[in-house]
Amino acid sequence: MKASTLSRIFFLSSSSLILISFFSCSHMQTKQGELEEETLREVSLTREELIPWTDELEADRLTQTITATEGIEKRVVLSPLAVLANTAEKTVSPIYPALEWVGKLDYRFFPEPAKSLLDNFCTAFVTGEKTERYVTEQGRYLLALFYYDISSFLAPLKQTNASQEPAPDSVPSAELQPEEASSSEAISEPMDFETFRYGEPFISADFLQVPLQFSGDLATMNAVAFLVREKDAWKIDQIQIRAWEEKGK
């Protein structure tokens, strides 16, 4: 009886010692972890205080609700793409439309006096006004041949088109001969074109080469104009016809 009681007392004592040791070690580890954590926090705070921080830039921008920006209308919903499109003009090269034959409609490097001269010549050409004053002295005969070639091409088209009649008081296109091509009447005859367009010029040291296109009810004509400087003014030295396209074909 006494032996059994002593065994129980020994077992309970041993269990109590084990539990006390366990909790004591656990408590010591917790305390040690807290101490290490506090030590690391103190080191971090100390080092952070030693860092030379700069003043915050535009701190209010981070808390503001931005509903509009410069260059974008308020009715446009702001998005990354909208902002990118607004700044693209400053960072991305512009894209110009391009047409068949005349190419890109990019006139950034087209000298304004030369461009103005070409505009005036083309307007006079499609309206039947005199065009000699836009051409160099040595280029006037080539201009007359230019008119002659156009008349020769359009003559049969006019004959097959009942609605087209020769303009009154003008030399009939079918009767125009090369030796008559240099006459003033020949190079002011309406050529049955209503619209014109031209593209980006090819610029060299001596001249500008510009693709041209004239369109009318009967045909479309592709040509190239060569512009040169003559006495501090731009003039057309020659025009070459490159291609024809009959309407309806």
C-alpha positions in Angstrom: 0.0 0.0 0.0 2.8 2.4 0.9 4.7 1.4 -2.2 1.8 2.1 -4.5 1.3 5.5 -2.9 4.9 6.3 -3.2 4.9 5.4 -6.9 1.9 7.7 -7.5 3.6 10.6 -5.7 6.8 10.0 -7.7 4.9 10.0 -11.0 3.0 13.2 -10.2 6.2 14.9 -9.1 8.0 13.9 -12.3 5.1 15.1 -14.4 5.0 18.4 -12.6 8.7 18.9 -13.1 8.4 18.2 -16.8 5.5 20.6 -17.3 7.3 23.3 -15.3 10.5 22.9 -17.4 8.4 23.0 -20.6 6.6 26.2 -19.7 9.8 27.8 -18.4 11.7 27.1 -21.7 8.7 28.3 -23.8 8.5 31.5 -21.7 12.2 32.0 -22.1 12.1 31.6 -25.8 9.2 34.0 -26.1 11.0 36.6 -24.1 14.1 36.1 -26.2 12.1 36.5 -29.4 10.5 39.7 -28.1 13.9 41.0 -27.1 15.4 40.3 -30.6 12.4 41.8 -32.3 12.6 45.0 -30.2 16.3 45.1 -30.9 15.8 44.9 -34.7 13.1 47.5 -34.5 15.3 49.9 -32.6 18.2 49.3 -35.1 15.8 50.0 -38.0 14.5 53.2 -36.5 17.9 54.4 -35.7 19.2 53.8 -39.2 16.1 55.3 -40.7 16.7 58.5 -38.7 20.2 58.7 -40.2 19.0 58.6 -43.8 19.0 62.0 -45.5 15.4 62.1 -46.9 14.4 64.8 -49.5 11.2 66.8 -49.3 8.2 65.1 -50.9 7.4 66.4 -54.3 3.7 67.2 -55.2 2.4 65.4 -52.2 -1.1 66.7 -52.9 -1.1 65.0 -56.3 -1.2 61.6 -54.6 -4.4 62.4 -52.7 -6.2 64.6 -55.3 -9.0 63.2 -57.5 -7.9 64.3 -60.9 -10.9 64.8 -63.3 -9.3 66.9 -66.0 -5.9 67.5 -67.4 -4.4 70.1 -69.7 -5.1 69.6 -73.3 -8.0 67.2 -72.8 -11.6 68.3 -72.8 -13.5 67.7 -69.6 -16.1 65.6 -71.4 -13.4 63.0 -72.3 -13.2 60.3 -69.7 -9.6 60.2 -68.4 -7.7 57.0 -69.0 -4.1 56.0 -69.6 -4.8 55.9 -73.3 -6.3 59.3 -73.3 -3.3 60.8 -71.6 -1.0 59.0 -74.0 -2.9 60.3 -77.0 -2.6 63.8 -75.5 1.1 63.6 -75.2 1.8 61.6 -78.4 2.0 64.8 -80.5 5.1 65.8 -78.6 6.7 62.4 -78.4 5.6 60.5 -81.6 6.2 61.6 -85.2 3.0 62.6 -86.9 1.3 60.3 -89.4 0.2 61.8 -92.7 -2.4 60.4 -95.1 -1.0 59.0 -98.4 -2.7 58.7 -101.8 -1.9 56.5 -104.8 0.7 58.1 -107.0 1.1 61.4 -105.1 2.3 59.7 -101.9 2.3 61.3 -98.5 0.6 64.6 -98.0 3.4 65.8 -95.9 4.3 69.5 -96.6 6.5 70.2 -93.6 9.6 70.7 -95.6 7.9 72.2 -98.7 9.2 75.8 -99.0 6.1 78.0 -98.6 6.9 80.2 -101.7 7.3 77.1 -103.9 4.1 75.5 -102.5 2.2 78.7 -103.1 3.4 78.9 -106.7 2.4 75.3 -107.4 -1.1 76.0 -105.9 -1.5 79.0 -108.2 -0.3 77.1 -111.3 -2.6 74.1 -110.6 -5.6 76.4 -110.0 -5.0 78.3 -113.2 -4.6 75.1 -115.1 -7.9 73.5 -114.1 -9.8 76.8 -114.6 -8.4 77.5 -118.0 -6.4 80.6 -117.0 -2.9 81.5 -118.4 -0.1 79.6 -116.8 3.0 81.0 -118.5 3.9 83.4 -115.7 4.5 80.4 -113.4 7.0 78.8 -115.7 10.7 79.6 -116.5 11.5 81.3 -119.8 13.1 78.1 -121.2 10.3 76.0 -119.9 7.5 77.7 -121.8 7.9 75.6 -124.9 7.8 72.4 -122.8 4.6 73.8 -121.2 3.1 74.2 -124.6 4.0 70.6 -125.5 2.4 69.5 -122.2 -0.9 71.1 -123.3 -0.5 69.5 -126.7 -0.1 66.0 -125.3 -3.2 66.5 -123.1 -5.3 67.7 -126.0 -4.1 64.7 -128.1 -5.1 62.3 -125.4 -8.5 63.9 -124.6 -9.6 64.4 -128.2 -10.9 60.9 -128.8 -12.5 60.7 -125.4 -14.4 63.9 -126.1 -15.6 62.5 -129.4 -17.1 59.4 -127.7 -18.7 61.5 -125.0 -21.8 63.2 -126.4 -22.2 65.5 -123.5 -18.7 67.0 -124.0 -18.4 69.8 -126.5 -15.4 72.1 -127.3 -15.4 75.3 -125.3 -16.5 78.3 -127.5 -13.8 80.6 -129.0 -11.1 78.1 -128.3 -8.9 76.0 -130.6 -10.4 72.5 -131.0 -8.2 70.0 -129.3 -8.2 67.6 -132.2 -6.8 70.3 -134.6 -4.0 71.5 -132.3 -0.7 70.8 -134.0 2.8 70.8 -132.3 3.9 73.9 -134.2 0.9 75.7 -132.8 1.5 74.5 -129.3 3.5 77.5 -128.2 0.7 80.0 -128.9 -0.9 81.8 -126.0 -4.3 80.4 -126.8 -3.0 76.8 -126.7 -1.7 77.1 -123.2 -4.8 78.7 -121.7 -7.3 76.2 -123.1 -9.5 74.4 -120.5 -8.3 70.9 -120.3 -11.4 69.2 -118.7 -9.9 68.8 -115.3 -11.7 69.9 -112.1 -9.5 68.9 -109.2 -5.8 68.5 -108.4 -3.6 67.3 -105.6 0.1 66.9 -105.0 2.3 65.1 -102.6 5.5 65.5 -100.6 8.3 67.0 -102.6 11.6 65.4 -103.3 14.1 68.1 -102.4 17.6 68.3 -104.0 20.1 71.1 -104.0 19.0 72.4 -107.5 15.3 71.7 -107.7 12.1 70.3 -106.2 10.4 67.3 -107.7 6.7 67.1 -106.9 4.2 64.4 -107.9 0.9 65.8 -109.3 -2.5 64.4 -110.1 -5.3 66.1 -112.1 -8.8 64.6 -112.2 -11.8 65.3 -114.4 -14.9 63.6 -115.8 -13.0 62.0 -118.7 -9.7 60.9 -117.1 -7.1 61.2 -114.4 -3.6 62.3 -115.3 -0.5 61.7 -113.2 2.5 64.0 -113.7 5.7 65.3 -112.1 6.5 69.0 -111.8 10.1 70.3 -111.5 10.5 73.6 -109.6 13.6 75.7 -109.6 14.7 79.0 -108.2 14.9 81.8 -110.7 16.0 85.3 -109.6 15.1 84.6 -106.0 11.6 83.3 -107.0 10.3 79.8 -107.6 9.3 78.8 -111.1 8.2 75.6 -112.8 10.9 74.4 -115.2 8.9 71.5 -116.7 6.0 69.1 -116.2 6.2 65.5 -117.3 3.1 63.4 -117.9 3.7 59.9 -116.4 0.4 58.1 -116.6 -3.2 58.3 -117.8 -6.4 56.6 -116.5 -9.6 56.9 -118.4 -12.7 57.2 -116.2 -15.0 54.2 -116.3 -12.2 51.7 -117.1 
